[in-house]
Amino acid sequence: MKELEAYLVGGAVRDHLLGLPAGDRDWVVVGETPESMQARGFKPVGRDFPVFLHPETREEYALARTERKVGRGHQGFQFHASPTVSLEEDLARRDLTINAMAQRPDGMLVDPYQGQADLAERQLRHVSEAFREDPLRVLRVARFAARFHHLGFEVAPETLSLMQSMSSPEELGALSAERVWAETERALGEPSPQVYVQILRQSGALAVLFPELDRLFGVPQPEAHHPEVDTGDHVLMVLAQSAQLSEDPRVRFAALVHDLGKGLTPRDQWPAHHGHEAAGEEQVRSLAKRLRVPRAYERLGRMSARWHAHVHRALELKPATVMKLLEGCDAFRRPEDFERFLIACEADARGRAGLEGRAYPQADWIRDCWSAAAAITGKDVDPERYQGPRFGEALRRMRIKAIEQVLSAREGAS
């Protein structure tokens, strides 16, 4: 049996050349058939095209293939795998030049589309005009921009121009909600998630896929509280701050959607945005339904939109209002979510021009109030004296009293 002609491809090659930690390793095989791969002990796992698991390493090996556009959207492709398909033909179907390199087992690099040069120039550049056939690549490029922004990467001008030509409601509308959310969720986990939003906006895709976010740009806020003024710019800054404070994509989603209600404020009320919290919660609900956002993300996003202003004013709130905040956020049953929410609030406070490093004592004050109130449980209520609804009312009064004591201690310390 002849030696297997296999090449390491894609992200493993790119990240090795960038000096980044190794992730999953994918291989392309040239000159084989499904039958010959199985004869070598490989296990078939691919549904749409021939992919196999190595009998020892369990890494994925795919037969070299080409693809042809036959319909709309991300899935409108016909694949052709054959022993006659060359490595260069397989690499030509990939999205970016930096993802279209291969490496032999002996370490020799195969780079027919100058991906190594684009790595050196920090350019995200499409391989060929075939890029335009898959609208999902608009989101993928934006996600790669978010991943590599801290290394100095930028989207090549000609690639951005191509993305703009692809960002029509007809093409992007053919993408499933699941695929849009999957790319967005991954982008939220990248080092610079705000760049994902920026690139989508520059390409025109944000207006099509996330109109609630796109309409925030150009909407002013009071300069006294928001030196950056523009609500869209503020949201980008908040998202960047959230990435500094937490690696949790749920926190970052909450930061991203916290001000959606400001996009609905009538122009004659600018720059004030009275009632934007309740309006924002409904916007988050609508976005989550449309994109089938997981419930954990939706819940935290709605909490952030509805209650973030209360936390900002925490030092001015009455104990009963603090209790209302804790109850509204379901803080006693979901303390982990409440902590994520407070981190998003801190990101909001810091996501303002020139105020990125300021302290945010409000969050610690609310944490102290929560701790004092949560320490009071049903065991502290006399069941003989309080029954039915009165039991819950008594528990609530005791918790408010505990919050009052925290307030008194803070005032005494000051």
Summary of the structure (lengths in Angstrom):
residues: 414
radius of gyration: 26.3
end to end distance: 82.2
largest distance: 86.1
contacts: 1343
relative contact order: 0.06
helix: 57%
strand: 10%
